Amino acid sequence: MKKIGFAAVLLISGWLSAQTTATDWTANDCSGNPHNLFTELNQGKVIVMAWVMPCGVCITPTLTAYNVAQSFASSGCDVEFYLIDDYGNTNCATLTNWGTTNNIGPNTINFSNAAIDMTAYGAAAMPKIVVVGGPTHTVYTIQNNSVNSTTVQNAITQACLDIVNSVKDVSSNVSPLVLTPNPVTDKGVLTFSLQNSANLQIEIYDLLGSRLKTVSSSVFAAGDQKVEWSAKDLAPGIYFLKVSEGTRARVLKFVVQ
């Protein structure tokens, strides 16, 4: 599994659709490569599936979702974009040409296979955008006919966070992690307890997983700890405090007012 170096936003009410678990499928892509959805999600991937006719009204929403997915390319989170013919009855050459012509080409995996059924996620739509991710096979958003770029971004970042916290956890040594106040207006305080001394990296990231600054990088003794940091250089918004011990990490969301 690709190493994930960042994590993002905690789940906000309303992101998840009524369906919360993906539907598995097995299909070859337009290059003849085999794919099984659950196998790829089990590898720690986040997958954005976009069903198109293809059609004129599909272009703008699909391109929006594609651009959001591509914005995670350097984040360390393994995000893939699947361009899928709606009923698998458009030949691959036509689908691929439609994507390329509308700038939905690079880093896209194309499918024309009826085994990938969009109605597994509710009514048919043009386009239909679904974000799924991780070994829990979670559905993070379903977008029908139009796309809200912020919702897609939030869905992907939440999926990345869930993947990170499912495979890496410092809680065996660092517990509990408490961040106060939240929201932060001036200064944040992180408190935790260490069972054993540890070399910890404490860093702040933005929504796209870009590291903004390192709060601390040092060896902490066993016992209770308190780390203070300034939020004066951060614009109002949502951020993430990442605490790492070697390859294991935990992420906390906080808001700057």
Order of alpha helices (4+ residues) and beta strands (2+ residues): beta-beta-alpha-beta-alpha-beta-alpha-beta-beta-beta-alpha-beta-beta-beta-beta-beta-beta-beta
